[in-house]
Amino acid sequence: MSDAGGLPIRMLHDRLLVRVDDAADRRSSGGILIPATASMGRRLTWARVEATGAHVRAVEIGDRVLFDPQDRAEVEVRGDAFVLLRERDLHAVASERIEEGQTGLYL
């Protein structure tokens, strides 16, 4: 069972507690600044895993994961905002930890 990194919470089953990366301004490939408030089509979101349940297999605390923000449930713990997800709701894991030959996708 994974610990919650000092948070007063224990995740159950295949649940993940993630912290969404800060919405910051982005730059297009042409160098144009796109403000964080700009309206985009349906866009996936990156987050960092803060806690995992006992049955999570492909993700570890500290991994960056990609998920659909419309499939999320928000929760506040000690004044910080987190998102609660199931492992199956993830679309990808960032390549920082991916071993040779793996795609990083969890479908």
C-alpha positions in Angstrom: 0.0 0.0 0.0 1.4 3.4 -1.0 1.5 6.3 1.5 0.1 9.7 0.8 3.3 11.6 1.2 2.4 13.1 4.5 -1.3 13.8 3.7 -3.8 12.6 6.3 -5.5 10.3 3.8 -5.2 6.7 2.7 -6.4 5.9 -0.8 -8.4 2.7 -1.4 -8.5 0.2 -4.2 -7.5 1.6 -7.6 -7.9 5.3 -6.7 -5.3 8.0 -7.3 -5.1 11.4 -5.7 -3.4 13.9 -8.1 -2.5 17.6 -8.0 -3.2 19.4 -11.3 -0.3 21.2 -12.8 -0.7 25.0 -12.5 -2.5 26.5 -15.4 0.2 28.7 -17.0 0.5 30.6 -20.2 1.7 28.5 -23.1 3.6 29.3 -26.3 2.6 27.9 -29.7 5.3 26.3 -31.9 5.5 29.7 -33.7 6.3 31.5 -30.5 2.9 33.1 -29.9 1.9 33.5 -26.2 -1.4 31.8 -25.4 -2.8 32.9 -22.1 -4.0 30.3 -19.6 -7.5 31.8 -19.8 -7.8 31.2 -23.5 -10.7 28.9 -24.5 -9.5 25.7 -26.1 -11.4 22.7 -27.4 -11.6 19.6 -25.2 -8.0 19.3 -23.9 -6.5 16.7 -21.6 -4.7 17.8 -18.4 -1.4 16.9 -16.8 -1.2 16.2 -13.0 1.3 14.8 -10.5 0.3 11.7 -8.5 0.3 12.5 -4.7 -1.2 9.2 -3.4 -2.2 5.8 -4.7 -4.5 3.0 -3.5 -3.3 -0.6 -2.8 -4.5 -1.9 -6.2 -2.8 0.7 -8.4 -0.3 -1.1 -10.7 1.1 1.1 -13.4 1.6 4.4 -11.5 3.8 5.6 -8.6 3.7 8.6 -6.4 5.5 11.5 -8.2 4.6 10.4 -11.7 3.0 12.9 -14.1 -0.2 11.5 -15.6 -2.5 12.7 -18.4 -6.3 12.6 -17.9 -9.6 14.1 -19.2 -10.5 17.0 -16.8 -14.3 16.3 -17.5 -13.9 12.9 -15.7 -12.7 14.3 -12.4 -13.9 14.7 -8.8 -12.2 17.5 -6.9 -11.4 17.3 -3.1 -9.8 19.6 -0.7 -7.3 18.3 1.9 -5.7 20.7 4.3 -6.6 23.6 2.1 -5.0 22.2 -1.0 -7.1 21.2 -4.1 -6.7 17.6 -5.5 -8.4 15.5 -8.0 -9.6 12.0 -7.3 -9.3 9.5 -10.2 -9.4 5.8 -11.0 -6.3 4.3 -12.5 -8.3 3.3 -15.6 -9.2 7.0 -16.2 -5.6 7.8 -17.1 -4.5 8.2 -20.7 -0.7 8.3 -20.3 2.2 8.4 -17.9 5.0 10.9 -18.6 8.1 9.4 -20.1 10.4 10.3 -17.1 10.0 6.8 -15.7 9.1 4.8 -18.8 11.5 1.9 -19.5 12.9 1.0 -23.0 10.2 -0.4 -25.3 7.2 0.7 -23.3 4.8 3.3 -24.6 3.6 4.8 -21.3 0.0 4.5 -22.3 -2.4 2.9 -19.9 -5.6 2.1 -21.8 
